[in-house]
Amino acid sequence: MGSDECLHIPLDVTDRKQVSSCLGDLKDQDRVPSVLINNAGITKDQLFLRMKDQDWDDVIDSNLTSVFNMTKLFIKSMVKNRSGRIINISSVAGLMGNPGQVNYSASKAGLGGFTRALAKEVAARNITVNCIAPGFIETDMTTHFKDEEFKNILNQIPANKMGNSQHIADLALFLASPKGDYITGQTISVDGGLYMS
């Protein structure tokens, strides 16, 4: 599907009024989704002792509360249709923690609990809820590493390389497809072996 075939809706996922208003537009065009991928996220890294209240609030709102907002919007139609897929994009930081990322790690760990609890509530309605936990992926968020930092990161990854966005997309497509209909409540790491539970 090309981008011109997609419906683009600019949306602040932390603003519940904006989130609610988009449902009417989607209903009018008969385009209420049966697959929801919650992928919004920000970082505001700082050592905990120096972390400002606003840095905590912004990260929790963008990374965790937004998932509540978006899922709440579409879950009713999924329950009514007895079909749906919810995929939350988390991070290995939510599994292993990272210094300087108490806010980010907490928000992503919260997604795991959200995913497991909701999966148990809606599984009987043929709705799956899963989490993907990327490790170090080549994105705008990882371009700032200096050579020495980058080398240190690679030394922590058994695969000795960073992932790319296609690795994440391939897993999301699998989980959204009929092939993934017996997988629910899971957090799946895509990290080249960085974190092994």
mmCIF file of the C-alpha atoms, coordinates in Angstrom:
data_MODEL
# 
_entry.id   MODEL 
# 
loop_
_atom_site.group_PDB 
_atom_site.id 
_atom_site.type_symbol 
_atom_site.label_atom_id 
_atom_site.label_alt_id 
_atom_site.label_comp_id 
_atom_site.label_asym_id 
_atom_site.label_entity_id 
_atom_site.label_seq_id 
_atom_site.pdbx_PDB_ins_code 
_atom_site.Cartn_x 
_atom_site.Cartn_y 
_atom_site.Cartn_z 
_atom_site.occupancy 
_atom_site.B_iso_or_equiv 
_atom_site.pdbx_formal_charge 
_atom_site.auth_seq_id 
_atom_site.auth_comp_id 
_atom_site.auth_asym_id 
_atom_site.auth_atom_id 
_atom_site.pdbx_PDB_model_num 
ATOM 1   C CA . MET A 1 1   ? 0.000   0.000   0.000  1.00 0.00 ? 1   MET A CA 1 
ATOM 2   C CA . GLY A 1 2   ? 1.442   3.340   -1.006 1.00 0.00 ? 2   GLY A CA 1 
ATOM 3   C CA . SER A 1 3   ? 1.408   6.395   1.193  1.00 0.00 ? 3   SER A CA 1 
ATOM 4   C CA . ASP A 1 4   ? -1.181  8.029   -1.076 1.00 0.00 ? 4   ASP A CA 1 
ATOM 5   C CA . GLU A 1 5   ? -3.590  5.189   -0.196 1.00 0.00 ? 5   GLU A CA 1 
ATOM 6   C CA . CYS A 1 6   ? -3.238  5.908   3.524  1.00 0.00 ? 6   CYS A CA 1 
ATOM 7   C CA . LEU A 1 7   ? -5.289  8.319   5.563  1.00 0.00 ? 7   LEU A CA 1 
ATOM 8   C CA . HIS A 1 8   ? -2.968  10.716  7.385  1.00 0.00 ? 8   HIS A CA 1 
ATOM 9   C CA . ILE A 1 9   ? -4.333  12.317  10.548 1.00 0.00 ? 9   ILE A CA 1 
ATOM 10  C CA . PRO A 1 10  ? -2.021  14.654  12.517 1.00 0.00 ? 10  PRO A CA 1 
ATOM 11  C CA . LEU A 1 11  ? -2.722  13.862  16.136 1.00 0.00 ? 11  LEU A CA 1 
ATOM 12  C CA . ASP A 1 12  ? -1.330  14.633  19.571 1.00 0.00 ? 12  ASP A CA 1 
ATOM 13  C CA . VAL A 1 13  ? -1.859  11.248  21.229 1.00 0.00 ? 13  VAL A CA 1 
ATOM 14  C CA . THR A 1 14  ? -1.525  12.838  24.687 1.00 0.00 ? 14  THR A CA 1 
ATOM 15  C CA . ASP A 1 15  ? -4.526  15.113  24.037 1.00 0.00 ? 15  ASP A CA 1 
ATOM 16  C CA . ARG A 1 16  ? -7.706  13.158  24.781 1.00 0.00 ? 16  ARG A CA 1 
ATOM 17  C CA . LYS A 1 17  ? -9.946  15.674  23.007 1.00 0.00 ? 17  LYS A CA 1 
ATOM 18  C CA . GLN A 1 18  ? -7.927  15.354  19.791 1.00 0.00 ? 18  GLN A CA 1 
ATOM 19  C CA . VAL A 1 19  ? -7.851  11.573  20.122 1.00 0.00 ? 19  VAL A CA 1 
ATOM 20  C CA . SER A 1 20  ? -11.630 11.374  20.605 1.00 0.00 ? 20  SER A CA 1 
ATOM 21  C CA . SER A 1 21  ? -12.371 13.693  17.690 1.00 0.00 ? 21  SER A CA 1 
ATOM 22  C CA . CYS A 1 22  ? -10.491 11.524  15.193 1.00 0.00 ? 22  CYS A CA 1 
ATOM 23  C CA . LEU A 1 23  ? -12.851 8.565   15.757 1.00 0.00 ? 23  LEU A CA 1 
ATOM 24  C CA . GLY A 1 24  ? -15.760 10.413  14.150 1.00 0.00 ? 24  GLY A CA 1 
ATOM 25  C CA . ASP A 1 25  ? -13.681 11.143  11.051 1.00 0.00 ? 25  ASP A CA 1 
ATOM 26  C CA . LEU A 1 26  ? -12.660 7.499   10.764 1.00 0.00 ? 26  LEU A CA 1 
ATOM 27  C CA . LYS A 1 27  ? -16.235 6.283   11.198 1.00 0.00 ? 27  LYS A CA 1 
ATOM 28  C CA . ASP A 1 28  ? -17.457 8.712   8.524  1.00 0.00 ? 28  ASP A CA 1 
ATOM 29  C CA . GLN A 1 29  ? -14.986 7.174   6.072  1.00 0.00 ? 29  GLN A CA 1 
ATOM 30  C CA . ASP A 1 30  ? -15.611 3.601   7.267  1.00 0.00 ? 30  ASP A CA 1 
ATOM 31  C CA . ARG A 1 31  ? -11.927 3.272   8.189  1.00 0.00 ? 31  ARG A CA 1 
ATOM 32  C CA . VAL A 1 32  ? -11.945 2.312   11.869 1.00 0.00 ? 32  VAL A CA 1 
ATOM 33  C CA . PRO A 1 33  ? -8.868  0.084   12.195 1.00 0.00 ? 33  PRO A CA 1 
ATOM 34  C CA . SER A 1 34  ? -8.878  -3.513  13.402 1.00 0.00 ? 34  SER A CA 1 
ATOM 35  C CA . VAL A 1 35  ? -5.102  -3.323  13.981 1.00 0.00 ? 35  VAL A CA 1 
ATOM 36  C CA . LEU A 1 36  ? -3.642  -0.699  16.305 1.00 0.00 ? 36  LEU A CA 1 
ATOM 37  C CA . ILE A 1 37  ? 0.101   -0.157  16.607 1.00 0.00 ? 37  ILE A CA 1 
ATOM 38  C CA . ASN A 1 38  ? 0.989   2.175   19.457 1.00 0.00 ? 38  ASN A CA 1 
ATOM 39  C CA . ASN A 1 39  ? 4.346   3.595   18.399 1.00 0.00 ? 39  ASN A CA 1 
ATOM 40  C CA . ALA A 1 40  ? 4.485   7.134   19.802 1.00 0.00 ? 40  ALA A CA 1 
ATOM 41  C CA . GLY A 1 41  ? 7.422   7.783   22.068 1.00 0.00 ? 41  GLY A CA 1 
ATOM 42  C CA . ILE A 1 42  ? 9.930   10.344  23.276 1.00 0.00 ? 42  ILE A CA 1 
ATOM 43  C CA . THR A 1 43  ? 13.008  10.452  25.483 1.00 0.00 ? 43  THR A CA 1 
ATOM 44  C CA . LYS A 1 44  ? 14.091  13.125  27.925 1.00 0.00 ? 44  LYS A CA 1 
ATOM 45  C CA . ASP A 1 45  ? 17.175  11.514  29.415 1.00 0.00 ? 45  ASP A CA 1 
ATOM 46  C CA . GLN A 1 46  ? 18.692  12.744  32.646 1.00 0.00 ? 46  GLN A CA 1 
ATOM 47  C CA . LEU A 1 47  ? 20.135  11.213  35.794 1.00 0.00 ? 47  LEU A CA 1 
ATOM 48  C CA . PHE A 1 48  ? 17.320  10.737  38.279 1.00 0.00 ? 48  PHE A CA 1 
ATOM 49  C CA . LEU A 1 49  ? 18.687  13.228  40.818 1.00 0.00 ? 49  LEU A CA 1 
ATOM 50  C CA . ARG A 1 50  ? 18.574  15.946  38.139 1.00 0.00 ? 50  ARG A CA 1 
ATOM 51  C CA . MET A 1 51  ? 15.356  14.877  36.441 1.00 0.00 ? 51  MET A CA 1 
ATOM 52  C CA . LYS A 1 52  ? 12.713  17.593  36.319 1.00 0.00 ? 52  LYS A CA 1 
ATOM 53  C CA . ASP A 1 53  ? 9.084   16.836  37.074 1.00 0.00 ? 53  ASP A CA 1 
ATOM 54  C CA . GLN A 1 54  ? 8.174   17.935  33.547 1.00 0.00 ? 54  GLN A CA 1 
ATOM 55  C CA . ASP A 1 55  ? 10.655  15.457  32.028 1.00 0.00 ? 55  ASP A CA 1 
ATOM 56  C CA . TRP A 1 56  ? 8.949   12.658  33.945 1.00 0.00 ? 56  TRP A CA 1 
ATOM 57  C CA . ASP A 1 57  ? 5.416   13.810  33.087 1.00 0.00 ? 57  ASP A CA 1 
ATOM 58  C CA . ASP A 1 58  ? 6.143   14.342  29.372 1.00 0.00 ? 58  ASP A CA 1 
ATOM 59  C CA . VAL A 1 59  ? 7.719   10.907  28.893 1.00 0.00 ? 59  VAL A CA 1 
ATOM 60  C CA . ILE A 1 60  ? 5.028   9.032   30.853 1.00 0.00 ? 60  ILE A CA 1 
ATOM 61  C CA . ASP A 1 61  ? 2.275   10.911  28.966 1.00 0.00 ? 61  ASP A CA 1 
ATOM 62  C CA . SER A 1 62  ? 3.792   10.337  25.528 1.00 0.00 ? 62  SER A CA 1 
ATOM 63  C CA . ASN A 1 63  ? 4.952   6.751   26.005 1.00 0.00 ? 63  ASN A CA 1 
ATOM 64  C CA . LEU A 1 64  ? 2.359   5.209   28.328 1.00 0.00 ? 64  LEU A CA 1 
ATOM 65  C CA . THR A 1 65  ? -0.742  7.345   28.795 1.00 0.00 ? 65  THR A CA 1 
ATOM 66  C CA . SER A 1 66  ? -0.997  7.765   25.006 1.00 0.00 ? 66  SER A CA 1 
ATOM 67  C CA . VAL A 1 67  ? -1.330  3.973   24.697 1.00 0.00 ? 67  VAL A CA 1 
ATOM 68  C CA . PHE A 1 68  ? -4.267  4.086   27.105 1.00 0.00 ? 68  PHE A CA 1 
ATOM 69  C CA . ASN A 1 69  ? -5.808  6.947   25.095 1.00 0.00 ? 69  ASN A CA 1 
ATOM 70  C CA . MET A 1 70  ? -5.493  5.261   21.696 1.00 0.00 ? 70  MET A CA 1 
ATOM 71  C CA . THR A 1 71  ? -6.422  1.767   22.840 1.00 0.00 ? 71  THR A CA 1 
ATOM 72  C CA . LYS A 1 72  ? -9.470  3.048   24.709 1.00 0.00 ? 72  LYS A CA 1 
ATOM 73  C CA . LEU A 1 73  ? -10.580 4.716   21.481 1.00 0.00 ? 73  LEU A CA 1 
ATOM 74  C CA . PHE A 1 74  ? -10.546 1.571   19.327 1.00 0.00 ? 74  PHE A CA 1 
ATOM 75  C CA . ILE A 1 75  ? -11.034 -1.351  21.735 1.00 0.00 ? 75  ILE A CA 1 
ATOM 76  C CA . LYS A 1 76  ? -14.844 -1.070  21.735 1.00 0.00 ? 76  LYS A CA 1 
ATOM 77  C CA . SER A 1 77  ? -15.122 -1.649  17.992 1.00 0.00 ? 77  SER A CA 1 
ATOM 78  C CA . MET A 1 78  ? -12.695 -4.586  18.244 1.00 0.00 ? 78  MET A CA 1 
ATOM 79  C CA . VAL A 1 79  ? -14.764 -6.165  21.037 1.00 0.00 ? 79  VAL A CA 1 
ATOM 80  C CA . LYS A 1 80  ? -17.976 -5.595  19.056 1.00 0.00 ? 80  LYS A CA 1 
ATOM 81  C CA . ASN A 1 81  ? -16.441 -7.161  15.929 1.00 0.00 ? 81  ASN A CA 1 
ATOM 82  C CA . ARG A 1 82  ? -14.810 -9.950  17.969 1.00 0.00 ? 82  ARG A CA 1 
ATOM 83  C CA . SER A 1 83  ? -11.538 -9.336  16.176 1.00 0.00 ? 83  SER A CA 1 
ATOM 84  C CA . GLY A 1 84  ? -8.502  -7.123  16.589 1.00 0.00 ? 84  GLY A CA 1 
ATOM 85  C CA . ARG A 1 85  ? -4.782  -6.766  17.045 1.00 0.00 ? 85  ARG A CA 1 
ATOM 86  C CA . ILE A 1 86  ? -3.066  -4.344  19.417 1.00 0.00 ? 86  ILE A CA 1 
ATOM 87  C CA . ILE A 1 87  ? 0.710   -4.043  19.156 1.00 0.00 ? 87  ILE A CA 1 
ATOM 88  C CA . ASN A 1 88  ? 2.585   -1.821  21.589 1.00 0.00 ? 88  ASN A CA 1 
ATOM 89  C CA . ILE A 1 89  ? 6.113   -0.723  20.758 1.00 0.00 ? 89  ILE A CA 1 
ATOM 90  C CA . SER A 1 90  ? 8.127   -0.882  23.961 1.00 0.00 ? 90  SER A CA 1 
ATOM 91  C CA . SER A 1 91  ? 11.906  -1.073  24.424 1.00 0.00 ? 91  SER A CA 1 
ATOM 92  C CA . VAL A 1 92  ? 14.508  -3.333  26.002 1.00 0.00 ? 92  VAL A CA 1 
ATOM 93  C CA . ALA A 1 93  ? 15.023  -0.365  28.355 1.00 0.00 ? 93  ALA A CA 1 
ATOM 94  C CA . GLY A 1 94  ? 11.707  -1.384  29.921 1.00 0.00 ? 94  GLY A CA 1 
ATOM 95  C CA . LEU A 1 95  ? 13.076  -4.875  30.551 1.00 0.00 ? 95  LEU A CA 1 
ATOM 96  C CA . MET A 1 96  ? 16.624  -4.171  31.704 1.00 0.00 ? 96  MET A CA 1 
ATOM 97  C CA . GLY A 1 97  ? 16.633  -0.470  32.632 1.00 0.00 ? 97  GLY A CA 1 
ATOM 98  C CA . ASN A 1 98  ? 19.147  2.114   31.456 1.00 0.00 ? 98  ASN A CA 1 
ATOM 99  C CA . PRO A 1 99  ? 20.974  4.687   33.588 1.00 0.00 ? 99  PRO A CA 1 
ATOM 100 C CA . GLY A 1 100 ? 19.728  8.173   32.815 1.00 0.00 ? 100 GLY A CA 1 
ATOM 101 C CA . GLN A 1 101 ? 16.423  6.775   31.575 1.00 0.00 ? 101 GLN A CA 1 
ATOM 102 C CA . VAL A 1 102 ? 14.353  6.191   34.697 1.00 0.00 ? 102 VAL A CA 1 
ATOM 103 C CA . ASN A 1 103 ? 11.362  7.935   33.092 1.00 0.00 ? 103 ASN A CA 1 
ATOM 104 C CA . TYR A 1 104 ? 11.736  6.155   29.733 1.00 0.00 ? 104 TYR A CA 1 
ATOM 105 C CA . SER A 1 105 ? 12.407  2.739   31.293 1.00 0.00 ? 105 SER A CA 1 
ATOM 106 C CA . ALA A 1 106 ? 9.407   3.111   33.614 1.00 0.00 ? 106 ALA A CA 1 
ATOM 107 C CA . SER A 1 107 ? 7.113   4.099   30.756 1.00 0.00 ? 107 SER A CA 1 
ATOM 108 C CA . LYS A 1 108 ? 8.207   1.140   28.646 1.00 0.00 ? 108 LYS A CA 1 
ATOM 109 C CA . ALA A 1 109 ? 8.020   -1.306  31.570 1.00 0.00 ? 109 ALA A CA 1 
ATOM 110 C CA . GLY A 1 110 ? 4.480   -0.054  32.152 1.00 0.00 ? 110 GLY A CA 1 
ATOM 111 C CA . LEU A 1 111 ? 3.602   -1.073  28.606 1.00 0.00 ? 111 LEU A CA 1 
ATOM 112 C CA . GLY A 1 112 ? 4.467   -4.668  29.466 1.00 0.00 ? 112 GLY A CA 1 
ATOM 113 C CA . GLY A 1 113 ? 2.023   -4.734  32.365 1.00 0.00 ? 113 GLY A CA 1 
ATOM 114 C CA . PHE A 1 114 ? -0.625  -2.959  30.290 1.00 0.00 ? 114 PHE A CA 1 
ATOM 115 C CA . THR A 1 115 ? -0.167  -5.521  27.510 1.00 0.00 ? 115 THR A CA 1 
ATOM 116 C CA . ARG A 1 116 ? -0.421  -8.604  29.738 1.00 0.00 ? 116 ARG A CA 1 
ATOM 117 C CA . ALA A 1 117 ? -3.443  -7.376  31.695 1.00 0.00 ? 117 ALA A CA 1 
ATOM 118 C CA . LEU A 1 118 ? -5.412  -6.266  28.628 1.00 0.00 ? 118 LEU A CA 1 
ATOM 119 C CA . ALA A 1 119 ? -4.521  -9.465  26.759 1.00 0.00 ? 119 ALA A CA 1 
ATOM 120 C CA . LYS A 1 120 ? -6.194  -11.491 29.512 1.00 0.00 ? 120 LYS A CA 1 
ATOM 121 C CA . GLU A 1 121 ? -9.310  -9.309  29.379 1.00 0.00 ? 121 GLU A CA 1 
ATOM 122 C CA . VAL A 1 122 ? -9.913  -9.505  25.621 1.00 0.00 ? 122 VAL A CA 1 
ATOM 123 C CA . ALA A 1 123 ? -8.448  -12.846 24.485 1.00 0.00 ? 123 ALA A CA 1 
ATOM 124 C CA . ALA A 1 124 ? -11.878 -14.529 24.462 1.00 0.00 ? 124 ALA A CA 1 
ATOM 125 C CA . ARG A 1 125 ? -13.007 -11.884 21.954 1.00 0.00 ? 125 ARG A CA 1 
ATOM 126 C CA . ASN A 1 126 ? -10.318 -12.920 19.445 1.00 0.00 ? 126 ASN A CA 1 
ATOM 127 C CA . ILE A 1 127 ? -8.236  -9.824  20.188 1.00 0.00 ? 127 ILE A CA 1 
ATOM 128 C CA . THR A 1 128 ? -4.504  -10.197 20.712 1.00 0.00 ? 128 THR A CA 1 
ATOM 129 C CA . VAL A 1 129 ? -2.370  -7.696  22.607 1.00 0.00 ? 129 VAL A CA 1 
ATOM 130 C CA . ASN A 1 130 ? 1.404   -7.907  22.315 1.00 0.00 ? 130 ASN A CA 1 
ATOM 131 C CA . CYS A 1 131 ? 4.509   -5.821  22.879 1.00 0.00 ? 131 CYS A CA 1 
ATOM 132 C CA . ILE A 1 132 ? 7.589   -5.480  20.706 1.00 0.00 ? 132 ILE A CA 1 
ATOM 133 C CA . ALA A 1 133 ? 10.718  -4.429  22.602 1.00 0.00 ? 133 ALA A CA 1 
ATOM 134 C CA . PRO A 1 134 ? 13.344  -3.106  20.175 1.00 0.00 ? 134 PRO A CA 1 
ATOM 135 C CA . GLY A 1 135 ? 16.967  -2.882  21.212 1.00 0.00 ? 135 GLY A CA 1 
ATOM 136 C CA . PHE A 1 136 ? 19.346  -0.515  19.443 1.00 0.00 ? 136 PHE A CA 1 
ATOM 137 C CA . ILE A 1 137 ? 17.717  0.254   16.098 1.00 0.00 ? 137 ILE A CA 1 
ATOM 138 C CA . GLU A 1 138 ? 19.084  2.599   13.436 1.00 0.00 ? 138 GLU A CA 1 
ATOM 139 C CA . THR A 1 139 ? 16.721  5.572   13.768 1.00 0.00 ? 139 THR A CA 1 
ATOM 140 C CA . ASP A 1 140 ? 16.900  9.299   14.449 1.00 0.00 ? 140 ASP A CA 1 
ATOM 141 C CA . MET A 1 141 ? 17.050  8.434   18.162 1.00 0.00 ? 141 MET A CA 1 
ATOM 142 C CA . THR A 1 142 ? 20.357  6.567   17.725 1.00 0.00 ? 142 THR A CA 1 
ATOM 143 C CA . THR A 1 143 ? 22.237  8.869   15.304 1.00 0.00 ? 143 THR A CA 1 
ATOM 144 C CA . HIS A 1 144 ? 23.701  10.999  18.126 1.00 0.00 ? 144 HIS A CA 1 
ATOM 145 C CA . PHE A 1 145 ? 26.124  8.324   19.382 1.00 0.00 ? 145 PHE A CA 1 
ATOM 146 C CA . LYS A 1 146 ? 29.802  9.194   19.162 1.00 0.00 ? 146 LYS A CA 1 
ATOM 147 C CA . ASP A 1 147 ? 32.251  6.606   17.783 1.00 0.00 ? 147 ASP A CA 1 
ATOM 148 C CA . GLU A 1 148 ? 33.340  5.382   21.210 1.00 0.00 ? 148 GLU A CA 1 
ATOM 149 C CA . GLU A 1 149 ? 29.730  5.148   22.441 1.00 0.00 ? 149 GLU A CA 1 
ATOM 150 C CA . PHE A 1 150 ? 28.729  3.270   19.307 1.00 0.00 ? 150 PHE A CA 1 
ATOM 151 C CA . LYS A 1 151 ? 31.613  0.806   19.784 1.00 0.00 ? 151 LYS A CA 1 
ATOM 152 C CA . ASN A 1 152 ? 30.605  0.222   23.421 1.00 0.00 ? 152 ASN A CA 1 
ATOM 153 C CA . ILE A 1 153 ? 27.022  -0.439  22.370 1.00 0.00 ? 153 ILE A CA 1 
ATOM 154 C CA . LEU A 1 154 ? 28.054  -2.990  19.736 1.00 0.00 ? 154 LEU A CA 1 
ATOM 155 C CA . ASN A 1 155 ? 30.190  -4.779  22.339 1.00 0.00 ? 155 ASN A CA 1 
ATOM 156 C CA . GLN A 1 156 ? 27.024  -5.361  24.405 1.00 0.00 ? 156 GLN A CA 1 
ATOM 157 C CA . ILE A 1 157 ? 25.077  -6.878  21.493 1.00 0.00 ? 157 ILE A CA 1 
ATOM 158 C CA . PRO A 1 158 ? 25.894  -10.540 20.791 1.00 0.00 ? 158 PRO A CA 1 
ATOM 159 C CA . ALA A 1 159 ? 24.940  -10.061 17.108 1.00 0.00 ? 159 ALA A CA 1 
ATOM 160 C CA . ASN A 1 160 ? 27.505  -7.189  17.018 1.00 0.00 ? 160 ASN A CA 1 
ATOM 161 C CA . LYS A 1 161 ? 25.256  -4.954  14.925 1.00 0.00 ? 161 LYS A CA 1 
ATOM 162 C CA . MET A 1 162 ? 22.338  -2.604  15.267 1.00 0.00 ? 162 MET A CA 1 
ATOM 163 C CA . GLY A 1 163 ? 18.922  -3.523  13.986 1.00 0.00 ? 163 GLY A CA 1 
ATOM 164 C CA . ASN A 1 164 ? 16.836  -1.599  11.482 1.00 0.00 ? 164 ASN A CA 1 
ATOM 165 C CA . SER A 1 165 ? 13.216  -0.537  11.297 1.00 0.00 ? 165 SER A CA 1 
ATOM 166 C CA . GLN A 1 166 ? 12.378  -3.400  8.925  1.00 0.00 ? 166 GLN A CA 1 
ATOM 167 C CA . HIS A 1 167 ? 13.145  -5.911  11.691 1.00 0.00 ? 167 HIS A CA 1 
ATOM 168 C CA . ILE A 1 168 ? 10.453  -4.270  13.821 1.00 0.00 ? 168 ILE A CA 1 
ATOM 169 C CA . ALA A 1 169 ? 7.988   -3.921  10.938 1.00 0.00 ? 169 ALA A CA 1 
ATOM 170 C CA . ASP A 1 170 ? 8.333   -7.592  9.979  1.00 0.00 ? 170 ASP A CA 1 
ATOM 171 C CA . LEU A 1 171 ? 7.429   -8.739  13.487 1.00 0.00 ? 171 LEU A CA 1 
ATOM 172 C CA . ALA A 1 172 ? 4.530   -6.271  13.687 1.00 0.00 ? 172 ALA A CA 1 
ATOM 173 C CA . LEU A 1 173 ? 3.177   -7.557  10.368 1.00 0.00 ? 173 LEU A CA 1 
ATOM 174 C CA . PHE A 1 174 ? 3.429   -11.149 11.597 1.00 0.00 ? 174 PHE A CA 1 
ATOM 175 C CA . LEU A 1 175 ? 1.619   -10.347 14.854 1.00 0.00 ? 175 LEU A CA 1 
ATOM 176 C CA . ALA A 1 176 ? -1.075  -8.459  12.929 1.00 0.00 ? 176 ALA A CA 1 
ATOM 177 C CA . SER A 1 177 ? -1.614  -11.348 10.509 1.00 0.00 ? 177 SER A CA 1 
ATOM 178 C CA . PRO A 1 178 ? -3.691  -14.518 10.988 1.00 0.00 ? 178 PRO A CA 1 
ATOM 179 C CA . LYS A 1 179 ? -0.388  -16.348 11.658 1.00 0.00 ? 179 LYS A CA 1 
ATOM 180 C CA . GLY A 1 180 ? -0.129  -14.485 14.969 1.00 0.00 ? 180 GLY A CA 1 
ATOM 181 C CA . ASP A 1 181 ? -3.616  -15.256 16.277 1.00 0.00 ? 181 ASP A CA 1 
ATOM 182 C CA . TYR A 1 182 ? -2.417  -17.597 19.055 1.00 0.00 ? 182 TYR A CA 1 
ATOM 183 C CA . ILE A 1 183 ? 0.214   -15.220 20.416 1.00 0.00 ? 183 ILE A CA 1 
ATOM 184 C CA . THR A 1 184 ? -1.007  -12.789 23.032 1.00 0.00 ? 184 THR A CA 1 
ATOM 185 C CA . GLY A 1 185 ? 0.217   -11.073 26.186 1.00 0.00 ? 185 GLY A CA 1 
ATOM 186 C CA . GLN A 1 186 ? 3.834   -11.365 25.063 1.00 0.00 ? 186 GLN A CA 1 
ATOM 187 C CA . THR A 1 187 ? 6.747   -8.948  25.027 1.00 0.00 ? 187 THR A CA 1 
ATOM 188 C CA . ILE A 1 188 ? 9.085   -9.968  22.217 1.00 0.00 ? 188 ILE A CA 1 
ATOM 189 C CA . SER A 1 189 ? 12.564  -8.458  22.128 1.00 0.00 ? 189 SER A CA 1 
ATOM 190 C CA . VAL A 1 190 ? 14.141  -7.587  18.789 1.00 0.00 ? 190 VAL A CA 1 
ATOM 191 C CA . ASP A 1 191 ? 17.626  -6.707  19.932 1.00 0.00 ? 191 ASP A CA 1 
ATOM 192 C CA . GLY A 1 192 ? 20.301  -9.011  18.512 1.00 0.00 ? 192 GLY A CA 1 
ATOM 193 C CA . GLY A 1 193 ? 20.561  -10.755 21.879 1.00 0.00 ? 193 GLY A CA 1 
ATOM 194 C CA . LEU A 1 194 ? 21.145  -7.629  23.991 1.00 0.00 ? 194 LEU A CA 1 
ATOM 195 C CA . TYR A 1 195 ? 18.623  -8.692  26.635 1.00 0.00 ? 195 TYR A CA 1 
ATOM 196 C CA . MET A 1 196 ? 17.860  -12.344 27.309 1.00 0.00 ? 196 MET A CA 1 
ATOM 197 C CA . SER A 1 197 ? 15.349  -13.162 30.039 1.00 0.00 ? 197 SER A CA 1 
# 
